[in-house]
Amino acid sequence: MTSGVAARYATAVFELAREGGSIEKVEADLAAIEAALAESPELREMISSPVFSRQDTVNAVRAIADRMGLGLEVKNTLALMASNRRL
């Protein structure tokens, strides 16, 4: 993902977190996702492989976010990014 696109997503997540008073939760959620990606080559493959349809990737990201207990800001942002093939 280009840095301009990444910056727009990051700004949007930060603004949502700030408005919702959940900056610390979002920070913890993003750290958890970072750790999961570092530990799981299967997860990295699933979110980056064109073999999976956009909808399959969105569904998988939502299921993983639910299982991890991620907040709505991060869950919905990840789903949007998956839908736009920006993960």
N, CA, C and O atoms as a CHARMM CRD file, in Angstrom:
* protein
*
  348
    1    1 MET  N      0.84900  -1.15700   0.00000 PROA 1      0.00000
    2    1 MET  CA     0.00000   0.00000   0.00000 PROA 1      0.00000
    3    1 MET  C      0.90100   1.22900   0.00000 PROA 1      0.00000
    4    1 MET  O      1.90000   1.27300   0.71800 PROA 1      0.00000
    5    2 THR  N      0.54900   2.21300  -0.79900 PROA 2      0.00000
    6    2 THR  CA     1.36100   3.42200  -0.84000 PROA 2      0.00000
    7    2 THR  C      1.20400   4.20000   0.45500 PROA 2      0.00000
    8    2 THR  O      0.19400   4.08100   1.14800 PROA 2      0.00000
    9    3 SER  N      2.20500   4.98800   0.76900 PROA 3      0.00000
   10    3 SER  CA     2.18800   5.69800   2.04900 PROA 3      0.00000
   11    3 SER  C      1.05100   6.70200   2.13400 PROA 3      0.00000
   12    3 SER  O      0.53400   6.94100   3.22500 PROA 3      0.00000
   13    4 GLY  N      0.64300   7.29800   1.02000 PROA 4      0.00000
   14    4 GLY  CA    -0.47700   8.23700   1.02900 PROA 4      0.00000
   15    4 GLY  C     -1.77700   7.56000   1.40900 PROA 4      0.00000
   16    4 GLY  O     -2.55700   8.09800   2.19400 PROA 4      0.00000
   17    5 VAL  N     -2.01100   6.38900   0.85900 PROA 5      0.00000
   18    5 VAL  CA    -3.21600   5.62600   1.18000 PROA 5      0.00000
   19    5 VAL  C     -3.16500   5.16800   2.63000 PROA 5      0.00000
   20    5 VAL  O     -4.15600   5.27000   3.35200 PROA 5      0.00000
   21    6 ALA  N     -2.01400   4.66400   3.05500 PROA 6      0.00000
   22    6 ALA  CA    -1.86200   4.20900   4.43800 PROA 6      0.00000
   23    6 ALA  C     -2.10500   5.35700   5.40800 PROA 6      0.00000
   24    6 ALA  O     -2.73700   5.17100   6.44700 PROA 6      0.00000
   25    7 ALA  N     -1.60900   6.53400   5.07500 PROA 7      0.00000
   26    7 ALA  CA    -1.79900   7.69800   5.94800 PROA 7      0.00000
   27    7 ALA  C     -3.27200   8.06600   6.05600 PROA 7      0.00000
   28    7 ALA  O     -3.73000   8.46200   7.12800 PROA 7      0.00000
   29    8 ARG  N     -4.01500   7.94300   4.97400 PROA 8      0.00000
   30    8 ARG  CA    -5.45500   8.26300   5.02200 PROA 8      0.00000
   31    8 ARG  C     -6.19900   7.28600   5.92100 PROA 8      0.00000
   32    8 ARG  O     -7.04000   7.69900   6.71900 PROA 8      0.00000
   33    9 TYR  N     -5.90200   5.99300   5.80200 PROA 9      0.00000
   34    9 TYR  CA    -6.54400   5.00800   6.68500 PROA 9      0.00000
   35    9 TYR  C     -6.14900   5.25800   8.13700 PROA 9      0.00000
   36    9 TYR  O     -6.99800   5.21000   9.02700 PROA 9      0.00000
   37   10 ALA  N     -4.87300   5.52300   8.38200 PROA 10     0.00000
   38   10 ALA  CA    -4.40300   5.76100   9.74900 PROA 10     0.00000
   39   10 ALA  C     -5.07400   6.99000  10.34900 PROA 10     0.00000
   40   10 ALA  O     -5.48300   6.97800  11.51000 PROA 10     0.00000
   41   11 THR  N     -5.18400   8.04600   9.55800 PROA 11     0.00000
   42   11 THR  CA    -5.84100   9.26100  10.04100 PROA 11     0.00000
   43   11 THR  C     -7.30200   8.99700  10.35800 PROA 11     0.00000
   44   11 THR  O     -7.81100   9.46300  11.37700 PROA 11     0.00000
   45   12 ALA  N     -7.97400   8.25700   9.50000 PROA 12     0.00000
   46   12 ALA  CA    -9.38800   7.94900   9.73200 PROA 12     0.00000
   47   12 ALA  C     -9.57900   7.14100  11.00900 PROA 12     0.00000
   48   12 ALA  O    -10.47900   7.43200  11.79600 PROA 12     0.00000
   49   13 VAL  N     -8.74700   6.13600  11.22200 PROA 13     0.00000
   50   13 VAL  CA    -8.85300   5.32100  12.44100 PROA 13     0.00000
   51   13 VAL  C     -8.57100   6.17400  13.66700 PROA 13     0.00000
   52   13 VAL  O     -9.27000   6.06500  14.67500 PROA 13     0.00000
   53   14 PHE  N     -7.55700   7.02000  13.59000 PROA 14     0.00000
   54   14 PHE  CA    -7.23000   7.88400  14.72200 PROA 14     0.00000
   55   14 PHE  C     -8.39200   8.82100  15.04100 PROA 14     0.00000
   56   14 PHE  O     -8.73900   8.99700  16.20900 PROA 14     0.00000
   57   15 GLU  N     -8.99300   9.42200  14.02100 PROA 15     0.00000
   58   15 GLU  CA   -10.11900  10.33700  14.24300 PROA 15     0.00000
   59   15 GLU  C    -11.30000   9.60800  14.87200 PROA 15     0.00000
   60   15 GLU  O    -11.93400  10.13100  15.78900 PROA 15     0.00000
   61   16 LEU  N    -11.59900   8.41100  14.39000 PROA 16     0.00000
   62   16 LEU  CA   -12.68500   7.62000  14.98800 PROA 16     0.00000
   63   16 LEU  C    -12.39100   7.31100  16.44900 PROA 16     0.00000
   64   16 LEU  O    -13.26900   7.42000  17.30500 PROA 16     0.00000
   65   17 ALA  N    -11.16400   6.93000  16.72400 PROA 17     0.00000
   66   17 ALA  CA   -10.77600   6.60000  18.09600 PROA 17     0.00000
   67   17 ALA  C    -10.83900   7.83100  18.99400 PROA 17     0.00000
   68   17 ALA  O    -11.29100   7.75200  20.13700 PROA 17     0.00000
   69   18 ARG  N    -10.39200   8.95000  18.48000 PROA 18     0.00000
   70   18 ARG  CA   -10.41300  10.18700  19.26400 PROA 18     0.00000
   71   18 ARG  C    -11.84600  10.59500  19.57700 PROA 18     0.00000
   72   18 ARG  O    -12.16700  10.93800  20.71400 PROA 18     0.00000
   73   19 GLU  N    -12.70600  10.55700  18.55800 PROA 19     0.00000
   74   19 GLU  CA   -14.11000  10.91900  18.75700 PROA 19     0.00000
   75   19 GLU  C    -14.79800   9.97500  19.73100 PROA 19     0.00000
   76   19 GLU  O    -15.64300  10.39600  20.52100 PROA 19     0.00000
   77   20 GLY  N    -14.44000   8.70400  19.67400 PROA 20     0.00000
   78   20 GLY  CA   -15.06100   7.70600  20.53700 PROA 20     0.00000
   79   20 GLY  C    -14.37700   7.53500  21.88100 PROA 20     0.00000
   80   20 GLY  O    -14.82600   6.74500  22.71100 PROA 20     0.00000
   81   21 GLY  N    -13.29700   8.26700  22.10300 PROA 21     0.00000
   82   21 GLY  CA   -12.57100   8.14400  23.36100 PROA 21     0.00000
   83   21 GLY  C    -11.92900   6.78100  23.55000 PROA 21     0.00000
   84   21 GLY  O    -11.81300   6.28500  24.67000 PROA 21     0.00000
   85   22 SER  N    -11.51200   6.18100  22.44000 PROA 22     0.00000
   86   22 SER  CA   -10.99000   4.81300  22.50500 PROA 22     0.00000
   87   22 SER  C     -9.58400   4.68300  21.92800 PROA 22     0.00000
   88   22 SER  O     -9.23200   3.63900  21.37900 PROA 22     0.00000
   89   23 ILE  N     -8.79400   5.72000  22.04700 PROA 23     0.00000
   90   23 ILE  CA    -7.44500   5.68900  21.46900 PROA 23     0.00000
   91   23 ILE  C     -6.62200   4.54500  22.05200 PROA 23     0.00000
   92   23 ILE  O     -5.92500   3.84900  21.31400 PROA 23     0.00000
   93   24 GLU  N     -6.69100   4.34400  23.35700 PROA 24     0.00000
   94   24 GLU  CA    -5.89600   3.27000  23.97400 PROA 24     0.00000
   95   24 GLU  C     -6.34800   1.89500  23.49300 PROA 24     0.00000
   96   24 GLU  O     -5.51400   1.02000  23.26200 PROA 24     0.00000
   97   25 LYS  N     -7.65600   1.69100  23.33800 PROA 25     0.00000
   98   25 LYS  CA    -8.18200   0.40600  22.85400 PROA 25     0.00000
   99   25 LYS  C     -7.73100   0.17000  21.41400 PROA 25     0.00000
  100   25 LYS  O     -7.30400  -0.93100  21.06700 PROA 25     0.00000
  101   26 VAL  N     -7.82700   1.19200  20.58800 PROA 26     0.00000
  102   26 VAL  CA    -7.40400   1.06000  19.19300 PROA 26     0.00000
  103   26 VAL  C     -5.91000   0.76300  19.12300 PROA 26     0.00000
  104   26 VAL  O     -5.47900  -0.07300  18.32900 PROA 26     0.00000
  105   27 GLU  N     -5.12900   1.43500  19.94200 PROA 27     0.00000
  106   27 GLU  CA    -3.68900   1.17500  19.97500 PROA 27     0.00000
  107   27 GLU  C     -3.40700  -0.27900  20.35900 PROA 27     0.00000
  108   27 GLU  O     -2.55900  -0.93100  19.74900 PROA 27     0.00000
  109   28 ALA  N     -4.11300  -0.78000  21.36100 PROA 28     0.00000
  110   28 ALA  CA    -3.93000  -2.17500  21.78600 PROA 28     0.00000
  111   28 ALA  C     -4.38000  -3.14000  20.69400 PROA 28     0.00000
  112   28 ALA  O     -3.72700  -4.15400  20.45000 PROA 28     0.00000
  113   29 ASP  N     -5.49800  -2.82500  20.03500 PROA 29     0.00000
  114   29 ASP  CA    -5.99500  -3.67600  18.94900 PROA 29     0.00000
  115   29 ASP  C     -4.99500  -3.74400  17.80200 PROA 29     0.00000
  116   29 ASP  O     -4.73700  -4.81800  17.25900 PROA 29     0.00000
  117   30 LEU  N     -4.43600  -2.60300  17.43700 PROA 30     0.00000
  118   30 LEU  CA    -3.46500  -2.58100  16.34200 PROA 30     0.00000
  119   30 LEU  C     -2.19700  -3.34100  16.70800 PROA 30     0.00000
  120   30 LEU  O     -1.59600  -3.99800  15.85800 PROA 30     0.00000
  121   31 ALA  N     -1.79400  -3.25300  17.96300 PROA 31     0.00000
  122   31 ALA  CA    -0.63100  -4.03000  18.41400 PROA 31     0.00000
  123   31 ALA  C     -0.92500  -5.52200  18.35000 PROA 31     0.00000
  124   31 ALA  O     -0.05400  -6.31400  17.99100 PROA 31     0.00000
  125   32 ALA  N     -2.15100  -5.90900  18.69600 PROA 32     0.00000
  126   32 ALA  CA    -2.53800  -7.32100  18.63700 PROA 32     0.00000
  127   32 ALA  C     -2.53800  -7.82400  17.19700 PROA 32     0.00000
  128   32 ALA  O     -2.08000  -8.93500  16.92900 PROA 32     0.00000
  129   33 ILE  N     -3.04300  -7.02100  16.27900 PROA 33     0.00000
  130   33 ILE  CA    -3.03700  -7.39900  14.85800 PROA 33     0.00000
  131   33 ILE  C     -1.60000  -7.50900  14.35400 PROA 33     0.00000
  132   33 ILE  O     -1.26100  -8.44800  13.63400 PROA 33     0.00000
  133   34 GLU  N     -0.76800  -6.56000  14.72700 PROA 34     0.00000
  134   34 GLU  CA     0.63700  -6.60400  14.31700 PROA 34     0.00000
  135   34 GLU  C      1.30300  -7.88700  14.80600 PROA 34     0.00000
  136   34 GLU  O      2.04600  -8.52400  14.06000 PROA 34     0.00000
  137   35 ALA  N      1.04000  -8.26500  16.05100 PROA 35     0.00000
  138   35 ALA  CA     1.61900  -9.49100  16.60500 PROA 35     0.00000
  139   35 ALA  C      1.08400 -10.72200  15.88300 PROA 35     0.00000
  140   35 ALA  O      1.84100 -11.64400  15.58200 PROA 35     0.00000
  141   36 ALA  N     -0.21600 -10.73900  15.60600 PROA 36     0.00000
  142   36 ALA  CA    -0.81100 -11.88100  14.90800 PROA 36     0.00000
  143   36 ALA  C     -0.20600 -12.04000  13.51900 PROA 36     0.00000
  144   36 ALA  O      0.07200 -13.15800  13.08600 PROA 36     0.00000
  145   37 LEU  N     -0.00400 -10.93300  12.82500 PROA 37     0.00000
  146   37 LEU  CA     0.60500 -10.99200  11.49700 PROA 37     0.00000
  147   37 LEU  C      2.05100 -11.46000  11.56800 PROA 37     0.00000
  148   37 LEU  O      2.51000 -12.19800  10.69600 PROA 37     0.00000
  149   38 ALA  N      2.76300 -11.04100  12.59100 PROA 38     0.00000
  150   38 ALA  CA     4.15900 -11.45700  12.75100 PROA 38     0.00000
  151   38 ALA  C      4.27000 -12.94500  13.04900 PROA 38     0.00000
  152   38 ALA  O      5.23700 -13.59300  12.65000 PROA 38     0.00000
  153   39 GLU  N      3.28200 -13.48400  13.74800 PROA 39     0.00000
  154   39 GLU  CA     3.33300 -14.88000  14.18300 PROA 39     0.00000
  155   39 GLU  C      2.70400 -15.86500  13.20100 PROA 39     0.00000
  156   39 GLU  O      2.95000 -17.06700  13.29700 PROA 39     0.00000
  157   40 SER  N      1.90200 -15.38000  12.26600 PROA 40     0.00000
  158   40 SER  CA     1.13800 -16.30000  11.43100 PROA 40     0.00000
  159   40 SER  C      1.36000 -16.06400   9.93600 PROA 40     0.00000
  160   40 SER  O      0.78400 -15.14200   9.35900 PROA 40     0.00000
  161   41 PRO  N      2.19100 -16.89600   9.31400 PROA 41     0.00000
  162   41 PRO  CA     2.35000 -16.77300   7.86700 PROA 41     0.00000
  163   41 PRO  C      1.04600 -17.06800   7.11900 PROA 41     0.00000
  164   41 PRO  O      0.80600 -16.53100   6.03800 PROA 41     0.00000
  165   42 GLU  N      0.21300 -17.92100   7.70600 PROA 42     0.00000
  166   42 GLU  CA    -1.07300 -18.23800   7.07700 PROA 42     0.00000
  167   42 GLU  C     -1.97000 -17.00600   7.02400 PROA 42     0.00000
  168   42 GLU  O     -2.64200 -16.76100   6.02200 PROA 42     0.00000
  169   43 LEU  N     -1.97800 -16.24000   8.10200 PROA 43     0.00000
  170   43 LEU  CA    -2.78200 -15.01200   8.13100 PROA 43     0.00000
  171   43 LEU  C     -2.26300 -14.01800   7.10200 PROA 43     0.00000
  172   43 LEU  O     -3.04900 -13.41000   6.37500 PROA 43     0.00000
  173   44 ARG  N     -0.95800 -13.85000   7.03600 PROA 44     0.00000
  174   44 ARG  CA    -0.37700 -12.93700   6.04500 PROA 44     0.00000
  175   44 ARG  C     -0.74900 -13.36900   4.63200 PROA 44     0.00000
  176   44 ARG  O     -1.08100 -12.53700   3.78700 PROA 44     0.00000
  177   45 GLU  N     -0.69300 -14.66900   4.38200 PROA 45     0.00000
  178   45 GLU  CA    -1.03700 -15.17700   3.04600 PROA 45     0.00000
  179   45 GLU  C     -2.50900 -14.93400   2.73300 PROA 45     0.00000
  180   45 GLU  O     -2.85300 -14.51200   1.62900 PROA 45     0.00000
  181   46 MET  N     -3.37500 -15.20100   3.70800 PROA 46     0.00000
  182   46 MET  CA    -4.81200 -15.05300   3.48900 PROA 46     0.00000
  183   46 MET  C     -5.17700 -13.61300   3.13500 PROA 46     0.00000
  184   46 MET  O     -6.00600 -13.38500   2.25400 PROA 46     0.00000
  185   47 ILE  N     -4.56900 -12.64000   3.81200 PROA 47     0.00000
  186   47 ILE  CA    -4.97500 -11.26100   3.54900 PROA 47     0.00000
  187   47 ILE  C     -4.31200 -10.67200   2.30800 PROA 47     0.00000
  188   47 ILE  O     -4.74900  -9.63300   1.81200 PROA 47     0.00000
  189   48 SER  N     -3.27300 -11.31400   1.80300 PROA 48     0.00000
  190   48 SER  CA    -2.57900 -10.75300   0.64600 PROA 48     0.00000
  191   48 SER  C     -2.77300 -11.54900  -0.63700 PROA 48     0.00000
  192   48 SER  O     -2.40800 -11.07800  -1.71500 PROA 48     0.00000
  193   49 SER  N     -3.33400 -12.72800  -0.54000 PROA 49     0.00000
  194   49 SER  CA    -3.45300 -13.59100  -1.71400 PROA 49     0.00000
  195   49 SER  C     -4.64700 -13.20800  -2.58700 PROA 49     0.00000
  196   49 SER  O     -5.76000 -13.05700  -2.08500 PROA 49     0.00000
  197   50 PRO  N     -4.41900 -13.05200  -3.88800 PROA 50     0.00000
  198   50 PRO  CA    -5.53100 -12.77800  -4.79900 PROA 50     0.00000
  199   50 PRO  C     -6.39900 -14.01500  -5.05900 PROA 50     0.00000
  200   50 PRO  O     -7.43600 -13.92300  -5.71500 PROA 50     0.00000
  201   51 VAL  N     -5.97300 -15.16300  -4.54600 PROA 51     0.00000
  202   51 VAL  CA    -6.74100 -16.39800  -4.72400 PROA 51     0.00000
  203   51 VAL  C     -8.08400 -16.29900  -4.00100 PROA 51     0.00000
  204   51 VAL  O     -9.09100 -16.83500  -4.46400 PROA 51     0.00000
  205   52 PHE  N     -8.08600 -15.60600  -2.86300 PROA 52     0.00000
  206   52 PHE  CA    -9.31700 -15.44400  -2.08600 PROA 52     0.00000
  207   52 PHE  C    -10.09100 -14.24500  -2.62200 PROA 52     0.00000
  208   52 PHE  O     -9.51200 -13.20500  -2.93600 PROA 52     0.00000
  209   53 SER  N    -11.40400 -14.40500  -2.72100 PROA 53     0.00000
  210   53 SER  CA   -12.23100 -13.29100  -3.18400 PROA 53     0.00000
  211   53 SER  C    -12.22300 -12.18300  -2.14100 PROA 53     0.00000
  212   53 SER  O    -11.87500 -12.40600  -0.98200 PROA 53     0.00000
  213   54 ARG  N    -12.60500 -11.00300  -2.56400 PROA 54     0.00000
  214   54 ARG  CA   -12.68700  -9.88700  -1.61600 PROA 54     0.00000
  215   54 ARG  C    -13.63500 -10.22500  -0.47700 PROA 54     0.00000
  216   54 ARG  O    -13.33600  -9.96900   0.69000 PROA 54     0.00000
  217   55 GLN  N    -14.78200 -10.80300  -0.82300 PROA 55     0.00000
  218   55 GLN  CA   -15.76500 -11.11100   0.21400 PROA 55     0.00000
  219   55 GLN  C    -15.24700 -12.17200   1.17400 PROA 55     0.00000
  220   55 GLN  O    -15.47700 -12.07900   2.37900 PROA 55     0.00000
  221   56 ASP  N    -14.55500 -13.17500   0.65800 PROA 56     0.00000
  222   56 ASP  CA   -13.96000 -14.18500   1.54300 PROA 56     0.00000
  223   56 ASP  C    -12.95200 -13.54900   2.49400 PROA 56     0.00000
  224   56 ASP  O    -12.90500 -13.88600   3.67700 PROA 56     0.00000
  225   57 THR  N    -12.14800 -12.62900   1.97000 PROA 57     0.00000
  226   57 THR  CA   -11.16300 -11.95500   2.81400 PROA 57     0.00000
  227   57 THR  C    -11.85100 -11.09000   3.86300 PROA 57     0.00000
  228   57 THR  O    -11.45100 -11.09200   5.02700 PROA 57     0.00000
  229   58 VAL  N    -12.87800 -10.35600   3.46000 PROA 58     0.00000
  230   58 VAL  CA   -13.63400  -9.53000   4.41600 PROA 58     0.00000
  231   58 VAL  C    -14.23400 -10.40800   5.50600 PROA 58     0.00000
  232   58 VAL  O    -14.12700 -10.09200   6.69100 PROA 58     0.00000
  233   59 ASN  N    -14.86200 -11.50500   5.10900 PROA 59     0.00000
  234   59 ASN  CA   -15.47600 -12.40800   6.09100 PROA 59     0.00000
  235   59 ASN  C    -14.43400 -12.97700   7.05100 PROA 59     0.00000
  236   59 ASN  O    -14.67200 -13.06900   8.25500 PROA 59     0.00000
  237   60 ALA  N    -13.29000 -13.35400   6.51500 PROA 60     0.00000
  238   60 ALA  CA   -12.22500 -13.90300   7.36300 PROA 60     0.00000
  239   60 ALA  C    -11.69200 -12.84600   8.32000 PROA 60     0.00000
  240   60 ALA  O    -11.47000 -13.12800   9.49800 PROA 60     0.00000
  241   61 VAL  N    -11.48600 -11.63900   7.82500 PROA 61     0.00000
  242   61 VAL  CA   -10.98500 -10.55200   8.67500 PROA 61     0.00000
  243   61 VAL  C    -11.97900 -10.25200   9.79100 PROA 61     0.00000
  244   61 VAL  O    -11.58200 -10.06200  10.94100 PROA 61     0.00000
  245   62 ARG  N    -13.26200 -10.20900   9.46100 PROA 62     0.00000
  246   62 ARG  CA   -14.28200  -9.95600  10.49100 PROA 62     0.00000
  247   62 ARG  C    -14.29200 -11.07700  11.53400 PROA 62     0.00000
  248   62 ARG  O    -14.38900 -10.81000  12.73100 PROA 62     0.00000
  249   63 ALA  N    -14.19400 -12.31500  11.08600 PROA 63     0.00000
  250   63 ALA  CA   -14.19700 -13.45100  12.02000 PROA 63     0.00000
  251   63 ALA  C    -12.96800 -13.41200  12.92800 PROA 63     0.00000
  252   63 ALA  O    -13.07200 -13.65400  14.13000 PROA 63     0.00000
  253   64 ILE  N    -11.82300 -13.11000  12.35700 PROA 64     0.00000
  254   64 ILE  CA   -10.59600 -13.01900  13.15400 PROA 64     0.00000
  255   64 ILE  C    -10.70200 -11.87100  14.15200 PROA 64     0.00000
  256   64 ILE  O    -10.32500 -12.01800  15.31500 PROA 64     0.00000
  257   65 ALA  N    -11.21000 -10.73600  13.70200 PROA 65     0.00000
  258   65 ALA  CA   -11.36700  -9.58000  14.59600 PROA 65     0.00000
  259   65 ALA  C    -12.31200  -9.90900  15.74300 PROA 65     0.00000
  260   65 ALA  O    -12.05800  -9.53100  16.88700 PROA 65     0.00000
  261   66 ASP  N    -13.40000 -10.61100  15.44400 PROA 66     0.00000
  262   66 ASP  CA   -14.33300 -11.02100  16.50200 PROA 66     0.00000
  263   66 ASP  C    -13.64600 -11.94800  17.49200 PROA 66     0.00000
  264   66 ASP  O    -13.76500 -11.77000  18.70400 PROA 66     0.00000
  265   67 ARG  N    -12.93300 -12.93000  16.97900 PROA 67     0.00000
  266   67 ARG  CA   -12.25400 -13.89900  17.83700 PROA 67     0.00000
  267   67 ARG  C    -11.19800 -13.22400  18.71200 PROA 67     0.00000
  268   67 ARG  O    -10.97900 -13.63000  19.85400 PROA 67     0.00000
  269   68 MET  N    -10.55300 -12.20300  18.17900 PROA 68     0.00000
  270   68 MET  CA    -9.52600 -11.48400  18.93100 PROA 68     0.00000
  271   68 MET  C    -10.11200 -10.44000  19.87700 PROA 68     0.00000
  272   68 MET  O     -9.40000  -9.88800  20.71500 PROA 68     0.00000
  273   69 GLY  N    -11.41100 -10.17100  19.74300 PROA 69     0.00000
  274   69 GLY  CA   -12.04700  -9.17100  20.59800 PROA 69     0.00000
  275   69 GLY  C    -11.68600  -7.74200  20.22500 PROA 69     0.00000
  276   69 GLY  O    -11.64500  -6.86100  21.08500 PROA 69     0.00000
  277   70 LEU  N    -11.42600  -7.51300  18.94800 PROA 70     0.00000
  278   70 LEU  CA   -11.06400  -6.17100  18.50500 PROA 70     0.00000
  279   70 LEU  C    -12.28500  -5.26000  18.52400 PROA 70     0.00000
  280   70 LEU  O    -13.41400  -5.70900  18.32500 PROA 70     0.00000
  281   71 GLY  N    -12.04500  -3.98400  18.76400 PROA 71     0.00000
  282   71 GLY  CA   -13.11900  -2.99800  18.78000 PROA 71     0.00000
  283   71 GLY  C    -13.65500  -2.72900  17.38400 PROA 71     0.00000
  284   71 GLY  O    -13.04100  -3.08800  16.37900 PROA 71     0.00000
  285   72 LEU  N    -14.81700  -2.08800  17.35000 PROA 72     0.00000
  286   72 LEU  CA   -15.47400  -1.81500  16.07000 PROA 72     0.00000
  287   72 LEU  C    -14.64100  -0.92900  15.14700 PROA 72     0.00000
  288   72 LEU  O    -14.63200  -1.13500  13.93300 PROA 72     0.00000
  289   73 GLU  N    -13.94500   0.05200  15.71000 PROA 73     0.00000
  290   73 GLU  CA   -13.15600   0.94000  14.85300 PROA 73     0.00000
  291   73 GLU  C    -12.13300   0.15000  14.04400 PROA 73     0.00000
  292   73 GLU  O    -12.01800   0.33700  12.83300 PROA 73     0.00000
  293   74 VAL  N    -11.40300  -0.72000  14.70200 PROA 74     0.00000
  294   74 VAL  CA   -10.36700  -1.50400  14.02800 PROA 74     0.00000
  295   74 VAL  C    -11.00400  -2.57900  13.15600 PROA 74     0.00000
  296   74 VAL  O    -10.58700  -2.78100  12.01500 PROA 74     0.00000
  297   75 LYS  N    -12.00000  -3.26000  13.67800 PROA 75     0.00000
  298   75 LYS  CA   -12.67400  -4.32200  12.91600 PROA 75     0.00000
  299   75 LYS  C    -13.24300  -3.77200  11.60700 PROA 75     0.00000
  300   75 LYS  O    -13.01900  -4.34900  10.54300 PROA 75     0.00000
  301   76 ASN  N    -13.97000  -2.67100  11.68100 PROA 76     0.00000
  302   76 ASN  CA   -14.58100  -2.11300  10.47700 PROA 76     0.00000
  303   76 ASN  C    -13.54500  -1.54300   9.51600 PROA 76     0.00000
  304   76 ASN  O    -13.70800  -1.63700   8.30000 PROA 76     0.00000
  305   77 THR  N    -12.48500  -0.95400  10.05300 PROA 77     0.00000
  306   77 THR  CA   -11.42700  -0.43300   9.18600 PROA 77     0.00000
  307   77 THR  C    -10.71800  -1.56900   8.45700 PROA 77     0.00000
  308   77 THR  O    -10.45400  -1.47100   7.25900 PROA 77     0.00000
  309   78 LEU  N    -10.41300  -2.64000   9.17300 PROA 78     0.00000
  310   78 LEU  CA    -9.77600  -3.79100   8.52600 PROA 78     0.00000
  311   78 LEU  C    -10.68700  -4.39700   7.45800 PROA 78     0.00000
  312   78 LEU  O    -10.21700  -4.78700   6.38900 PROA 78     0.00000
  313   79 ALA  N    -11.98400  -4.47500   7.74500 PROA 79     0.00000
  314   79 ALA  CA   -12.92700  -5.01500   6.76400 PROA 79     0.00000
  315   79 ALA  C    -12.98600  -4.12200   5.52400 PROA 79     0.00000
  316   79 ALA  O    -13.01500  -4.61900   4.39800 PROA 79     0.00000
  317   80 LEU  N    -13.00500  -2.80500   5.73200 PROA 80     0.00000
  318   80 LEU  CA   -13.00500  -1.87300   4.60100 PROA 80     0.00000
  319   80 LEU  C    -11.72600  -2.01700   3.78700 PROA 80     0.00000
  320   80 LEU  O    -11.76000  -2.04600   2.55700 PROA 80     0.00000
  321   81 MET  N    -10.60700  -2.10700   4.48100 PROA 81     0.00000
  322   81 MET  CA    -9.33100  -2.27500   3.78500 PROA 81     0.00000
  323   81 MET  C     -9.29900  -3.58900   3.01000 PROA 81     0.00000
  324   81 MET  O     -8.77300  -3.63500   1.89800 PROA 81     0.00000
  325   82 ALA  N     -9.84900  -4.64500   3.57800 PROA 82     0.00000
  326   82 ALA  CA    -9.91100  -5.93400   2.87600 PROA 82     0.00000
  327   82 ALA  C    -10.79400  -5.82100   1.64100 PROA 82     0.00000
  328   82 ALA  O    -10.46000  -6.34200   0.57700 PROA 82     0.00000
  329   83 SER  N    -11.91400  -5.14200   1.78900 PROA 83     0.00000
  330   83 SER  CA   -12.82900  -4.96300   0.66500 PROA 83     0.00000
  331   83 SER  C    -12.17200  -4.18300  -0.47300 PROA 83     0.00000
  332   83 SER  O    -12.44100  -4.43400  -1.64800 PROA 83     0.00000
  333   84 ASN  N    -11.31500  -3.24400  -0.11300 PROA 84     0.00000
  334   84 ASN  CA   -10.62000  -2.42500  -1.11100 PROA 84     0.00000
  335   84 ASN  C     -9.26100  -2.99700  -1.51400 PROA 84     0.00000
  336   84 ASN  O     -8.50500  -2.36000  -2.24700 PROA 84     0.00000
  337   85 ARG  N     -8.95700  -4.20800  -1.02600 PROA 85     0.00000
  338   85 ARG  CA    -7.66900  -4.87400  -1.29700 PROA 85     0.00000
  339   85 ARG  C     -6.49500  -3.98300  -0.89300 PROA 85     0.00000
  340   85 ARG  O     -5.53800  -3.80700  -1.64600 PROA 85     0.00000
  341   86 ARG  N     -6.59300  -3.42800   0.31500 PROA 86     0.00000
  342   86 ARG  CA    -5.55600  -2.52600   0.81400 PROA 86     0.00000
  343   86 ARG  C     -4.82300  -3.07700   2.03100 PROA 86     0.00000
  344   86 ARG  O     -4.09700  -2.34200   2.70000 PROA 86     0.00000
  345   87 LEU  N     -5.00500  -4.36800   2.32500 PROA 87     0.00000
  346   87 LEU  CA    -4.30400  -4.95300   3.47000 PROA 87     0.00000
  347   87 LEU  C     -2.90200  -5.35600   3.08300 PROA 87     0.00000
  348   87 LEU  O     -2.15500  -5.86900   3.91500 PROA 87     0.00000
